[in-house]
Amino acid sequence: MDFQVVVLAGGTSKKLVPLVSKEVPKALLPVANRPVISYVLELLELSNLKDIIVAVEGKEAYDCVEHWIVEAYIDRLRIQVERVPDDVGTAGALRAVAHLLTAKDILVVSGDIVSDVSPGAVAAAHRRHDAVVTTMLCSAPVSGPSDSGSSVTKDKAKKPGHYNRIGLDPTKQFLLYIATGAELEKDMRIQKNILCAVGQMEIRSDLMDAHLYAFKRSVLQEVLNQKDKFQSLKQDVLPYLVRTQLASEVVLNGVPQPEENGNEKASYQNNQEMLSQILANSSTSSFHELHALGPKCSLPVRRTHKCCVYIASNSKYCMRLNSIQAFNDINRDVIGDASHLSGYSFSAHNNIIHPSAELGSKTTVGPHCMLGEASIMGDKCSVKRSVIGRHCRIGSNVKVVNSVVMNHVTIADGCTIQNSVVCSNVQLQDRVVLKDCQVGANFVVTTGSECKGEALAKKEK
Amino acid sequence: MDPRRPPRTVIDPKVRQVGFFAAPEPIASSPPVSDISPSGNSLSPVMIPPPRHSSDAARPVLFSPVPPASPGRRDSLAPSDLFPASSPTASSPCADAECAFSPGRPLRSNSVRPAAAVTMSSSLPGRGFDLTAAVTASSVPATGLMKIPSGFSVKNAGKARNASVEVENEQGSNSKPLKEKTTKAERRAIQEAQRAAKAAAKGEGKAASVVSAAASASVNVKPHKATKAPTVAASEKKGGGGERPVEKERKKEVPPPRMQYDDTSRVEKAKRRSVVKQTEARNRVELFRHLPQYEHGTQLPDLESRFFQLDPVHPAVYKVGLQYLTGDISGGNARCVAMLQAFQEAIKDYSTPPEKNLSRDLTAKMSSYVSFLIECRPLSISMGNAFRFLKSRIAKLPLTLLESEAKASLQSDIEQFITEKIILADKVIVRHAVTKIRDGDVLLTYGSSTAVEMLLLHAHELGKQFRVVVVDSRPKLEGQRLLRRLVGKGISCTYTHINATSYIMHEVTRVFLGASSVLSNGAVYSRVGTASVAMVAHAFRVPVLVCCEAYKFHERVQLDSICSNELGDPDVISKVPGMEEINCLNNQANCGNLQPLNLIYDALPSDYVSMIITDYGMVPPTSVPVIVREYRREQLWM
């Protein structure tokens, strides 16, 4: 279908700091014991997209990601992992891989999406309108877990900046305005010409940009080349395209629009003109064409381009792993509500316990739980709504609620872990109580310590 | 030809002819026949001829000096006149006429057919045509069992042509039993032949008449002695030698019966093959169950989500299909152009797989594209024609051609088709039609037709002073787009909905309509509502001019809007966007005894059409079959 896919896998995100490290870049953070990027890759594979470019920031991250991808997908997908310089932003990353892009349209996917929305739908909407950019919007996540209200107290106070303001036309097909968190001010500026042309704009704050874009390659490359200050797709490129949609500065279709001075080919051009007129007259024209025609209905005088949206239906799942809260939520959802994403088959008790895992007597593993390979649990433990990784050794009388415990974690007797993330190779000594904490990799929590809302990590040397 | 024919009063005979095999009595001979034949029992269209009457032999004599039919005679076209066969007339002209038009059938009885072909040709298709064709029999077919040359001259609306056909009585055929039933294909062939013959008689060139004569010459009626015109001689040759092949060919052309969607097993089969997943609608109107109707809104998400899985479909074709499905592209010309351009793209990117033949593989590929498009929205007739053209071009590619050359030639063929059949055709239509616009005219148009729009704009450019009434209808409101463009050009317009047609028609002097297709019987197949506009115009004696490119003509015959139509989303007629307060049907969508119906097209009988303006000139609707037949081989399909 003449599409190329670029997965922006990022590097080590600062927002996720105690969780990510040099060994575990953002793309490899485990979601239900699988790296998060595998969800994207499998979504693409499901859509029959097998040629994928993965852009990774930073050397260590690149090494890790490439190693993992080669191992996991060598026989299934043709994945090209590219290293892009540090801190260039999403636009910079695309600039770095621009030389690999040849197809007519480019699908840009963020590597941290966990979703079941078919990218084909976005691509189809893109093609249908012959748009310059199409972005996928999904309903913004309700802050905090939906069913266990008590668990999240602190993170509920989200910064308002996480919301987008998105302006749509009445048919909900075109993007008229977009402002994202960081630049959000009290008042918003909307182009008068856009508003005049559309007549009616719907401004929504319950939608979220899912970071799945379809770009027209020629336009994308042109914008990236000309505006070398643009750092981020979301904050620079997309608003720029939306802003200029009725006064287009980009060259559509790679060729400049025909000038009005055809001499020897006048008749041919005349025919082409009539043809396009026939097509244009009989098709439902969006406000773009109407605006381009101007009030006099003469030949197109203004150049326009279209920015489309695809709004995922509410029944679809779509989340981005871009904060610790989101990490918790996604882990919980993938083994809970959105369990079809995980790719595991659930037992009768609605949980997954690897056959090699050992449970002590009177230990209960509740529904929506996952227990990884070769993990050992002592007696009288209780696990609720949590993910426990591989090769963990958990002593007796341990309570794990609403938490993520990664691989090779040792938890001594009598610990209580609630609403926390415990990274790989962590040691929790006896009677540790963690609540709303994140424990970085290789950290040792000493006996009897009680933590609440802390990020514990080793100092980087 | 006079576009403002006097109104015809008789409409029924056309309907009667459908599907039955009964030849109406030639009009010219009607007065005696109607007198003689007991009209009371003559109405049954299919009948076995009763045993011959002794009086039969004398009967034909009665016709002998057939007076020229007066225009008023048309009214006598009542069924009783048309089917005198029930009277003891096995040998009567009527019975022969029947045979004359069913070349494939064995004779049911002998007899003398005085120029059956000719008379039939002028009378059979029957309607929408000035039957003033005065048929004068110069010499009379005498008795049943004798071979008598008869000279017959057919005079048509000023163009007189004499054809004398001698009818040979074939004794051998007498003995043959009557074939019980004709197949559908045969019947269709017969009907077409009749129609063609009539149209030819009407006033085309000589060539037409030759062909029609040949086509209508039957097995038993052998025009063998050319008494007057050389045309007859030609027809004799053709009639004698080349008739069988013609017949066979025609049979081949008859399309297979289309899918009937009330046939459950076939629907199941088709569903398994289909690319687009479609859910069938539940509450369907009984009368339209044979048409495909799907739950709207289920197709698009499915098609979208499998965007990347539809490998066999070329992206350009996919895009066009998507635009059909969502209604982004509508209108016959635009859909056809979009399809052809998509095919052009597809051909450009095509490469023959190893060990395969380009023409075969490409044909298969194109067919798969077309079936994909059909699943998105049923193909219009014009698109079907265009695709037939493309297929024939692919089939006729010389085998020696390199792949690149073949592709280039196909692409230029498509280009040429678009240019000649659509763009230039529109220009020619505009040039013809603009002569019909005079200063001070009030022109009415319905919906949004490209040809009509170009006509109006052109007339405006020429400086003609006229006013336009744009009639529109829900739910598509296509007229608004047309209106916007016309007003933008400074044409003074009136905009109204179809409910007000009868009111606005008082001031209208001409009605210009577009068409999705024009069928062989002159019926205009167009956006639903066209028929009612034309009928109102007819009632007000306003001429109705239909602008239609010749590539949209089709040899199919359709008498009503039921047998072939398209069903749109029934929800859009019950819901008015933006007016929630009147949407009171919302919660009754799945109510068992509510069956919403949203027809897309309707068929306008040719009676209501004064003239069809096409790229071959302005013709009466009865001449459509001539154009279909004459130009299809040479030009449309090349």
Contacts between the chains, C-beta under 8 A, distances in Angstrom:
chain1	res1	chain2	res2	distance
A	1	B	307	6.4
A	1	B	308	5.7
A	1	B	310	7.8
A	1	B	315	4.9
A	1	B	318	7.1
A	2	B	315	5.3
A	3	B	308	7.2
A	47	B	307	7.3
A	47	B	308	4.3
A	47	B	309	6.8
A	48	B	308	4.5
A	48	B	309	4.9
A	48	B	311	7.0
A	49	B	308	5.5
A	104	B	315	7.9
A	118	B	304	7.4
A	118	B	305	3.9
A	118	B	306	7.5
A	118	B	307	7.3
A	119	B	307	7.9
A	119	B	308	7.4
A	120	B	304	6.2
A	120	B	305	5.3
A	120	B	306	5.9
A	120	B	307	3.0
A	120	B	308	4.8
A	120	B	309	7.2
A	121	B	301	7.0
A	121	B	304	4.1
A	121	B	305	5.0
A	121	B	307	6.8
A	123	B	307	4.8
A	123	B	308	6.9
A	124	B	303	6.9
A	124	B	304	3.9
A	124	B	305	8.0
A	124	B	307	4.4
A	124	B	318	7.9
A	124	B	322	6.1
A	125	B	304	6.8
A	127	B	307	7.8
A	127	B	315	6.8
A	127	B	318	7.1
A	127	B	319	4.8
A	127	B	322	6.9
A	128	B	319	6.5
A	128	B	322	4.7
A	128	B	323	6.1
A	128	B	326	6.6
A	128	B	328	6.7
A	130	B	319	7.9
A	271	B	419	5.7
A	271	B	423	5.4
A	274	B	423	5.3
A	274	B	426	7.7
A	275	B	337	6.1
A	275	B	418	6.7
A	275	B	422	8.0
A	275	B	423	6.5
A	278	B	333	5.3
A	278	B	334	5.6
A	278	B	337	6.0
A	278	B	422	7.4
A	278	B	423	7.9
A	278	B	450	5.3
A	279	B	329	7.2
A	279	B	334	5.2
A	279	B	337	6.0
A	279	B	338	6.4
A	281	B	331	7.8
A	281	B	334	7.4
A	281	B	448	7.4
A	281	B	450	6.5
A	281	B	453	6.9
A	281	B	481	6.8
A	281	B	482	7.9
A	281	B	485	6.9
A	282	B	329	6.5
A	282	B	330	6.1
A	282	B	331	3.3
A	282	B	333	6.8
A	282	B	334	3.3
A	282	B	335	7.7
A	282	B	448	7.2
A	282	B	450	6.6
A	283	B	323	7.2
A	283	B	328	5.3
A	283	B	329	4.6
A	283	B	330	7.2
A	283	B	331	8.0
A	283	B	334	6.2
A	284	B	327	6.5
A	284	B	328	5.5
A	284	B	330	7.7
A	285	B	481	7.4
A	293	B	488	7.8
A	295	B	488	7.4
A	296	B	488	5.7
A	297	B	484	6.9
A	297	B	485	5.2
A	297	B	488	2.9
A	297	B	489	6.6
A	298	B	488	7.8
A	313	B	301	7.9
